[in-house]
Amino acid sequence: MKFRFFIVSSDEEFLPDNQPNDSESEQTDENECMDEATNCTQVHNWQDPTGNLFEFPCNKTNAVTEDFLRKLRNNDPISFFFLFIDEEVLSLIVENTNLYAEQEIIKAIVEETISPNSRLQSWIDTDADEIKVFFGVLLWMGLDKKPTISDYWNRDILYTSPASKYMSRNRFELLLKMIHFSDNEKCLPNNKLFKIQPLLDLLNKNFSLMYDAGQSVTIDESMVPFRGRLNFRQYIPTKRHRYGVKILKVCLLSGYTWFAKIYSGKQYTAQDQNMSVTTQITMELMTQLLDEGRTLFTDNFYTSVELAEQLLNRRTHLIGTLRLNRKHNPHCVTKAKLRRGEMKVQQSAKKIIIAKWKDKRDVLFLTTKSLPELKEINCSRGKVVKPSTIIEYNGAKGYIDLSDQMTSYSNTLRRSLKWYRKVAFDFITNTVVVNAHRLYTLTTNDKIKITKFREIITKDLLNHAMPQIAPLPQNTRKHILQENSRSRGRCVLCYSNLSKTLNRKEAQKKIKTSQNKLLGL
């Protein structure tokens, strides 16, 4: 018996039984392609380039704002960190964390699911200083990798660290469970991002207030790894983490993240039947930066003739690589056979240029800013000839790649069932830290490494820990034998002192039970 195996994509539909055979399908596709090429030529009127393109004057430059100068207290790294994690952000986290803890305690009491030894029994409302210490512990965990979270409080010589004294393990795990950024009882229907959107809105406001966008911006995407159940989880095979939550970012050439948006599915973007999803997403991300003569750099996922037309209507240029199968591409360019070093260029009636350049392989790109010219540059291979548009594009995208690289250093993310918590920690411990580092280096001209920058912030955050209660004088504390006692127990004084340096189980082993009682407190 013979078996046949087929791989069917989930996005494709099964064909009905009355479909034509292969030869008929190929003939139909060829006719459709010819019709599309004819329509494209008629509508966009592709012809040899004239170089007569739109010129949009732009006087914008990347620079710190007056809000930045007003809020900056000192030139130390922690001050730059608090430009983004300000009092408003901390107040949001404190308020919603305490509220969620209260809701969970009430729910457990009503349902009678809370046990006498539950950590909820010992819950105490948190405050801004404790949240700062909590973030400091998170950053420390990224700098000092250990197998599990509990190992950070392990007293074994292989794991012990003085940083664990700033917050107990029980308190950290309880805060980790209760950390929240919105009120669950005020969730709007069909709002998938309600758990994280209030925090993201505040961070985006601070991102744009601290730094002005210059002439050139780029759109980048990153993945927060997540393999749990989530209906807008993305799968991108070219990324290092293939499964996760996709973050769309508007970045400046300095590597600064100016605006960020969580992609929750194409059905949740602005619905416009006349535009593709990628064009709608791009126009939404660029809402605050249009009509000022800027230049947008995009990769082949976003670039299209349709997007170029929409941006030109808003006085914005577009430069980016292009996919062969995009609509309205001129077939005389996409199907041109070139030798290495040759370039084929066409210009539309709407002043959009599409060109193909042959290097090791074909490179298709689009520009509305200037006519591409072959230029000689020096690189690791020696002197090479590249189109001027490709040189400008590589320079813009290089800063973004550097920003992504710095984000990956000392990453604090761990496996979690709560997607919103992972995304929030990625923004706070990665995006915010990298933005603060960029502003610090641009302002102080101190070329400090990102790892050292994280270390300084971590130490300053941990210093917000509550000071240890000073011990009472020894003459006020006494050990005396309790008379007529029928039960045995551990000395309260010895246990309280020893539990500060050892965990609960080890402290219980060290202190023997006796009929002693602590007096004089």
C-alpha positions as CSV (number, residue, x, y, z in Angstrom):
1,M,0.0,0.0,0.0
2,K,1.3,3.4,-1.0
3,F,0.8,6.6,1.0
4,R,1.0,10.2,-0.2
5,F,1.8,13.0,2.3
6,F,0.8,16.7,1.7
7,I,1.7,19.9,3.6
8,V,-1.2,22.3,3.5
9,S,-0.8,25.9,4.8
10,S,-3.5,27.0,7.2
11,D,-3.9,30.3,5.2
12,E,-4.8,28.5,2.0
13,E,-8.3,27.3,1.0
14,F,-9.0,23.9,-0.5
15,L,-9.8,24.0,-4.2
16,P,-13.2,22.7,-5.4
17,D,-13.4,19.6,-7.6
18,N,-14.2,21.6,-10.7
19,Q,-10.8,23.4,-10.8
20,P,-9.0,23.4,-14.2
21,N,-6.0,21.2,-14.7
22,D,-2.4,22.4,-14.3
23,S,-1.9,23.5,-17.9
24,E,-5.1,25.5,-17.9
25,S,-4.2,27.1,-14.5
26,E,-0.8,28.2,-15.8
27,Q,-2.3,29.7,-18.9
28,T,-4.9,31.6,-16.7
29,D,-2.2,32.9,-14.4
30,E,-0.1,34.0,-17.3
31,N,-3.0,35.9,-18.8
32,E,-3.8,37.5,-15.4
33,C,-0.2,38.6,-15.0
34,M,-0.2,40.2,-18.5
35,D,-3.5,42.0,-17.7
36,E,-2.1,43.2,-14.4
37,A,1.1,44.4,-16.1
38,T,-1.0,46.3,-18.7
39,N,-3.2,47.9,-16.1
40,C,-0.2,48.8,-13.9
41,T,1.5,50.4,-16.9
42,Q,-1.6,52.4,-17.8
43,V,-2.4,53.6,-14.3
44,H,1.1,54.4,-13.1
45,N,2.7,55.1,-16.5
46,W,6.2,53.6,-15.7
47,Q,8.9,55.1,-17.9
48,D,12.6,55.9,-17.8
49,P,13.5,58.1,-14.9
50,T,13.7,61.9,-15.3
51,G,14.7,62.7,-11.7
52,N,12.0,65.3,-11.3
53,L,10.8,64.3,-7.8
54,F,8.9,66.0,-5.0
55,E,11.0,68.1,-2.7
56,F,9.7,68.5,0.8
57,P,11.8,71.0,2.9
58,C,12.4,69.7,6.5
59,N,14.2,71.6,9.2
60,K,13.7,68.9,11.9
61,T,16.7,67.5,13.8
62,N,17.2,64.9,16.5
63,A,17.5,66.8,19.7
64,V,16.5,66.7,23.4
65,T,13.4,68.7,24.3
66,E,12.7,71.4,26.9
67,D,10.7,68.8,28.9
68,F,13.9,66.7,29.0
69,L,16.0,69.6,30.3
70,R,13.3,70.6,32.9
71,K,12.9,67.1,34.3
72,L,16.6,66.0,34.3
73,R,17.9,66.4,37.8
74,N,21.5,65.1,37.5
75,N,23.6,63.6,34.8
76,D,23.8,60.2,36.4
77,P,22.2,57.1,34.7
78,I,19.4,56.7,37.2
79,S,18.2,60.2,36.5
80,F,17.8,59.3,32.8
81,F,16.0,56.1,33.7
82,F,13.5,58.1,35.9
83,L,12.7,60.4,32.9
84,F,10.6,57.5,31.6
85,I,9.7,55.6,34.7
86,D,8.5,58.8,36.4
87,E,6.1,59.3,39.3
88,E,3.0,58.9,37.0
89,V,4.2,55.5,35.8
90,L,5.1,54.3,39.4
91,S,1.7,55.6,40.7
92,L,-0.1,53.6,38.0
93,I,1.8,50.4,38.9
94,V,1.4,50.9,42.7
95,E,-2.3,51.6,42.5
96,N,-3.2,48.8,40.2
97,T,-1.0,46.2,42.0
98,N,-2.6,47.0,45.4
99,L,-6.0,46.9,43.8
100,Y,-5.4,43.5,42.2
101,A,-4.1,42.1,45.4
102,E,-7.2,43.3,47.2
103,Q,-9.4,41.7,44.6
104,E,-7.6,38.4,44.8
105,I,-7.7,38.3,48.6
106,I,-11.5,39.0,48.6
107,K,-12.0,36.4,45.9
108,A,-10.1,33.8,47.9
109,I,-12.0,34.5,51.1
110,V,-15.4,34.4,49.4
111,E,-14.5,31.1,47.6
112,E,-12.8,29.7,50.7
113,T,-9.7,28.8,48.7
114,I,-7.1,30.7,50.9
115,S,-5.1,28.5,53.2
116,P,-3.6,29.6,56.6
117,N,-0.1,29.4,55.1
118,S,-0.9,31.2,51.9
119,R,1.3,34.2,51.0
120,L,-1.8,36.3,50.6
121,Q,-2.3,36.2,54.3
122,S,0.9,38.3,54.7
123,W,0.2,40.8,51.9
124,I,1.0,44.4,52.6
125,D,0.3,47.2,50.2
126,T,3.3,48.2,48.1
127,D,4.6,51.7,47.4
128,A,6.8,53.4,44.9
129,D,10.1,52.8,46.7
130,E,9.4,49.0,46.9
131,I,8.5,48.9,43.2
132,K,11.8,50.6,42.4
133,V,13.6,47.9,44.4
134,F,11.5,45.3,42.6
135,F,12.7,46.6,39.2
136,G,16.3,46.7,40.6
137,V,16.0,43.0,41.4
138,L,14.7,42.3,37.9
139,L,17.7,44.1,36.3
140,W,20.0,42.2,38.7
141,M,18.5,38.9,37.5
142,G,19.4,39.9,33.9
143,L,23.0,40.7,34.8
144,D,23.4,37.6,37.0
145,K,21.8,34.6,35.2
146,K,20.8,31.7,37.5
147,P,18.8,28.5,36.6
148,T,15.6,29.4,38.6
149,I,14.2,32.4,40.4
150,S,14.5,30.7,43.8
151,D,18.3,30.2,43.2
152,Y,18.8,34.0,43.6
153,W,18.1,33.5,47.3
154,N,20.0,30.2,47.6
155,R,22.7,30.3,50.3
156,D,24.9,27.8,48.6
157,I,28.4,29.0,47.8
158,L,27.6,28.6,44.1
159,Y,24.6,30.9,44.1
160,T,24.9,33.3,47.1
161,S,24.8,37.0,46.3
162,P,24.7,40.1,48.6
163,A,22.0,41.6,46.3
164,S,19.4,39.2,47.6
165,K,19.3,40.9,51.0
166,Y,17.4,43.9,49.5
167,M,14.2,41.9,49.1
168,S,13.1,38.6,50.4
169,R,12.2,35.8,48.1
170,N,8.6,35.5,49.4
171,R,8.0,39.2,48.9
172,F,9.5,39.2,45.4
173,E,7.5,36.3,44.2
174,L,4.3,37.8,45.8
175,L,4.9,41.1,44.0
176,L,5.7,39.2,40.8
177,K,2.3,37.5,41.1
178,M,0.4,40.7,41.9
179,I,2.1,43.2,39.6
180,H,-0.6,44.8,37.5
181,F,-1.0,47.8,35.2
182,S,-4.8,48.2,34.8
183,D,-8.1,47.5,36.7
184,N,-9.5,44.2,35.5
185,E,-13.0,45.3,36.5
186,K,-12.9,48.2,34.0
187,C,-12.0,46.1,31.0
188,L,-13.6,47.3,27.8
189,P,-15.2,44.6,25.5
190,N,-13.0,43.3,22.7
191,N,-10.0,45.2,24.0
192,K,-7.2,42.6,24.0
193,L,-4.5,45.0,25.2
194,F,-6.3,46.5,28.2
195,K,-3.9,44.8,30.7
196,I,-0.9,46.7,29.2
197,Q,-2.3,49.7,27.3
198,P,-2.3,52.2,30.2
199,L,1.4,51.6,30.8
200,L,2.2,51.7,27.1
201,D,0.4,55.0,26.7
202,L,2.4,56.6,29.5
203,L,5.7,55.3,28.2
204,N,4.9,56.5,24.6
205,K,4.1,59.9,26.0
206,N,7.5,60.1,27.7
207,F,9.3,58.7,24.7
208,S,8.1,61.5,22.5
209,L,8.4,64.2,25.1
210,M,12.1,63.6,25.9
211,Y,13.4,63.6,22.3
212,D,12.4,65.3,19.1
213,A,12.3,63.3,15.9
214,G,14.6,64.5,13.1
215,Q,14.4,64.2,9.3
216,S,14.8,60.4,9.1
217,V,12.8,57.8,10.9
218,T,12.4,54.1,10.5
219,I,9.9,51.4,11.4
220,D,11.2,48.3,13.1
221,E,9.6,45.3,14.7
222,S,10.8,43.1,17.6
223,M,9.5,40.0,19.2
224,V,8.9,39.4,22.9
225,P,9.2,35.6,23.2
226,F,6.1,33.9,24.4
227,R,4.8,30.4,23.7
228,G,1.7,30.4,25.8
229,R,-1.9,30.5,24.6
230,L,-2.6,33.9,23.0
231,N,-4.7,34.5,19.9
232,F,-2.5,37.3,18.6
233,R,0.7,35.4,19.1
234,Q,2.9,35.7,16.0
235,Y,5.1,33.3,14.2
236,I,8.1,34.8,12.3
237,P,10.6,32.1,11.3
238,T,13.3,34.7,10.5
239,K,13.4,36.0,14.1
240,R,15.6,34.5,16.8
241,H,12.5,33.9,18.9
242,R,10.0,32.7,16.4
243,Y,6.9,32.7,18.6
244,G,5.9,35.7,20.6
245,V,4.2,39.1,20.8
246,K,5.2,41.5,18.0
247,I,6.1,45.0,18.9
248,L,6.0,47.7,16.2
249,K,8.4,50.6,16.8
250,V,9.1,54.0,15.3
251,C,12.8,54.5,15.8
252,L,15.2,57.4,15.1
253,L,18.6,57.1,13.5
254,S,20.3,57.3,16.9
255,G,18.6,54.0,17.9
256,Y,16.0,55.8,20.1
257,T,12.5,54.2,20.3
258,W,10.1,57.1,19.7
259,F,6.8,55.3,19.6
260,A,5.8,51.6,20.1
261,K,2.6,49.6,19.4
262,I,1.6,46.0,20.2
263,Y,0.3,44.2,17.1
264,S,-2.9,42.4,18.2
265,G,-4.1,41.2,14.8
266,K,-5.0,42.8,11.5
267,Q,-8.7,42.9,12.5
268,Y,-7.8,45.4,15.2
269,T,-6.2,47.9,12.9
270,A,-8.0,50.9,11.4
271,Q,-10.4,49.4,8.9
272,D,-10.0,51.0,5.4
273,Q,-11.0,48.8,2.5
274,N,-8.9,51.0,0.1
275,M,-5.6,50.3,1.9
276,S,-3.7,47.1,2.7
277,V,-3.1,46.1,6.3
278,T,0.6,47.0,6.2
279,T,-0.1,50.5,4.8
280,Q,-2.7,51.1,7.5
281,I,-0.3,50.0,10.2
282,T,2.5,52.3,8.8
283,M,0.2,55.3,8.5
284,E,-1.1,54.8,12.1
285,L,2.5,54.6,13.4
286,M,3.5,57.7,11.5
287,T,0.5,59.8,12.5
288,Q,2.4,62.3,14.6
289,L,5.3,62.6,12.2
290,L,3.6,63.3,8.9
291,D,3.3,66.6,6.9
292,E,6.8,67.8,7.9
293,G,9.0,66.6,5.1
294,R,10.5,63.6,6.9
295,T,11.9,60.5,5.2
296,L,10.7,57.0,6.3
297,F,12.9,53.9,5.9
298,T,11.1,50.5,5.8
299,D,12.0,46.9,5.0
300,N,10.3,44.9,2.4
301,F,7.4,43.9,4.7
302,Y,6.0,47.4,4.6
303,T,7.3,49.0,1.4
304,S,4.9,49.2,-1.5
305,V,3.8,51.6,-4.2
306,E,0.5,52.1,-2.3
307,L,2.3,53.2,0.8
308,A,4.6,55.6,-1.2
309,E,1.5,57.3,-2.7
310,Q,-0.1,57.7,0.7
311,L,3.0,59.2,2.2
312,L,3.6,61.5,-0.7
313,N,0.1,62.9,-0.1
314,R,1.2,63.7,3.5
315,R,4.5,65.3,2.4
316,T,6.7,62.4,3.5
317,H,9.3,60.5,1.5
318,L,9.7,56.7,1.5
319,I,12.9,54.6,1.0
320,G,12.9,50.9,1.4
321,T,13.5,47.4,0.0
322,L,10.7,45.9,-2.0
323,R,9.2,42.5,-2.5
324,L,8.8,41.2,-6.1
325,N,5.1,40.3,-5.7
326,R,3.8,43.7,-4.5
327,K,1.0,45.2,-6.4
328,H,1.7,47.8,-9.1
329,N,5.4,46.8,-9.4
330,P,6.6,47.5,-13.0
331,H,7.2,44.1,-14.7
332,C,10.0,45.6,-16.9
333,V,12.0,46.0,-13.6
334,T,11.0,42.9,-11.7
335,K,11.7,40.6,-14.6
336,A,14.8,42.3,-15.9
337,K,17.8,40.1,-16.3
338,L,20.9,41.9,-15.0
339,R,24.6,41.2,-14.6
340,R,26.4,41.9,-11.4
341,G,26.7,45.6,-10.8
342,E,24.0,46.6,-13.3
343,M,20.8,48.5,-12.3
344,K,17.4,48.9,-13.9
345,V,15.4,52.0,-12.9
346,Q,11.8,53.1,-13.7
347,Q,9.8,56.1,-12.6
348,S,6.0,56.5,-12.4
349,A,3.8,59.4,-13.3
350,K,3.3,59.9,-9.5
351,K,7.1,60.4,-9.1
352,I,7.8,57.0,-7.5
353,I,11.1,55.3,-8.4
354,I,11.5,51.5,-8.4
355,A,14.9,50.0,-9.2
356,K,16.6,46.6,-9.2
357,W,20.3,46.3,-8.6
358,K,22.3,43.1,-9.1
359,D,24.8,42.2,-6.4
360,K,25.2,38.6,-5.3
361,R,21.5,38.5,-5.8
362,D,18.8,40.8,-7.1
363,V,17.9,43.7,-4.8
364,L,14.6,45.5,-5.5
365,F,14.0,48.8,-3.8
366,L,11.8,51.9,-3.9
367,T,12.5,55.6,-3.3
368,T,10.6,58.9,-3.7
369,K,13.5,61.1,-2.5
370,S,16.2,61.1,-5.1
371,L,17.3,59.3,-8.3
372,P,19.6,56.4,-7.3
373,E,23.1,56.6,-8.7
374,L,26.0,54.0,-8.5
375,K,28.7,55.2,-6.1
376,E,32.0,53.6,-5.0
377,I,32.5,53.1,-1.3
378,N,35.0,51.4,0.9
379,C,34.0,48.3,2.9
380,S,35.5,45.1,4.3
381,R,35.8,43.7,0.8
382,G,37.6,46.7,-0.5
383,K,36.1,49.2,-2.9
384,V,32.6,48.3,-4.1
385,V,30.0,50.0,-6.2
386,K,26.4,50.4,-4.7
387,P,23.4,52.5,-5.5
388,S,23.2,55.7,-3.4
389,T,19.7,54.7,-2.2
390,I,21.0,51.4,-0.8
391,I,23.9,53.2,1.0
392,E,21.4,55.6,2.6
393,Y,19.1,52.7,3.6
394,N,21.9,50.6,5.1
395,G,23.0,53.6,7.2
396,A,19.5,54.1,8.6
397,K,18.8,50.5,9.4
398,G,22.2,50.0,11.0
399,Y,21.4,52.1,14.0
400,I,18.2,50.1,14.6
401,D,20.1,46.8,14.4
402,L,22.5,48.2,17.0
403,S,19.6,49.2,19.3
404,D,18.2,45.6,19.0
405,Q,21.6,44.2,19.8
406,M,21.9,46.4,23.0
407,T,18.4,45.3,24.0
408,S,19.4,41.6,23.9
409,Y,22.3,42.1,26.4
410,S,21.5,41.1,30.0
411,N,17.8,40.3,29.2
412,T,15.7,39.8,32.2
413,L,12.8,37.9,30.6
414,R,11.9,34.4,31.8
415,R,9.2,31.9,31.0
416,S,5.8,33.1,32.1
417,L,2.2,32.3,31.6
418,K,1.2,36.0,31.7
419,W,2.0,37.6,28.4
420,Y,1.3,41.2,29.6
421,R,3.8,40.9,32.4
422,K,6.5,39.7,30.0
423,V,5.7,42.6,27.6
424,A,5.7,45.2,30.4
425,F,9.1,43.9,31.7
426,D,10.5,44.1,28.2
427,F,9.5,47.7,27.9
428,I,10.8,48.7,31.4
429,T,14.0,46.7,31.6
430,N,15.0,46.8,27.9
431,T,13.4,49.6,25.8
432,V,13.5,52.2,28.6
433,V,17.0,51.3,29.5
434,V,18.3,51.5,25.9
435,N,16.5,54.9,25.4
436,A,18.0,56.2,28.7
437,H,21.4,55.0,27.5
438,R,21.1,56.7,24.2
439,L,20.1,60.0,25.8
440,Y,22.9,59.7,28.4
441,T,25.6,59.2,25.7
442,L,24.2,62.0,23.5
443,T,24.0,64.4,26.4
444,T,27.2,63.7,28.4
445,N,29.4,62.4,25.5
446,D,30.3,59.5,27.9
447,K,30.6,56.4,25.7
448,I,29.6,54.0,28.5
449,K,28.8,50.4,27.6
450,I,25.2,49.3,28.0
451,T,26.1,46.6,30.5
452,K,27.9,49.1,32.8
453,F,24.9,51.4,32.4
454,R,22.6,48.7,33.6
455,E,24.8,47.9,36.6
456,I,24.7,51.5,37.8
457,I,20.9,51.7,37.4
458,T,20.5,48.4,39.2
459,K,22.6,49.5,42.2
460,D,20.7,52.8,42.5
461,L,17.3,51.1,42.3
462,L,18.3,48.6,45.0
463,N,19.4,51.5,47.3
464,H,15.7,52.4,47.6
465,A,15.2,49.4,49.9
466,M,13.8,50.1,53.3
467,P,16.5,50.4,55.9
468,Q,16.8,47.6,58.3
469,I,15.2,48.2,61.7
470,A,18.0,48.9,64.2
471,P,18.1,46.2,66.9
472,L,17.1,47.1,70.4
473,P,19.7,47.4,73.2
474,Q,20.7,44.0,74.5
475,N,19.7,44.8,78.1
476,T,16.1,45.0,77.0
477,R,16.0,41.5,75.5
478,K,16.3,38.5,77.8
479,H,16.1,34.7,77.5
480,I,14.3,33.3,80.5
481,L,12.9,29.9,81.1
482,Q,9.1,29.8,80.8
483,E,7.6,28.1,83.8
484,N,4.8,25.6,83.7
485,S,5.0,25.4,79.9
486,R,3.6,22.3,78.2
487,S,4.7,23.1,74.6
488,R,8.1,23.6,73.2
489,G,9.1,26.2,70.7
490,R,12.0,28.2,69.1
491,C,13.3,31.3,70.6
492,V,11.7,34.3,68.8
493,L,14.9,36.5,69.2
494,C,17.3,33.9,67.8
495,Y,15.0,33.0,65.0
496,S,14.4,36.7,64.0
497,N,18.1,37.4,63.9
498,L,19.1,34.2,62.1
499,S,16.3,34.5,59.5
500,K,17.8,37.7,58.2
501,T,20.8,35.8,56.8
502,L,19.3,32.3,56.2
503,N,16.1,31.1,54.7
504,R,13.2,29.8,56.7
505,K,14.1,26.1,56.6
506,E,17.8,26.6,57.5
507,A,16.9,28.9,60.3
508,Q,14.5,26.4,61.8
509,K,17.2,23.7,61.7
510,K,19.8,25.9,63.4
511,I,17.6,26.9,66.3
512,K,16.7,24.2,68.7
513,T,13.3,24.0,70.3
514,S,13.1,24.8,74.0
515,Q,10.8,26.2,76.7
516,N,12.3,29.7,76.3
517,K,10.4,32.9,75.9
518,L,11.5,36.3,74.7
519,L,10.7,39.1,77.1
520,G,11.4,42.9,77.2
521,L,10.1,43.8,73.7
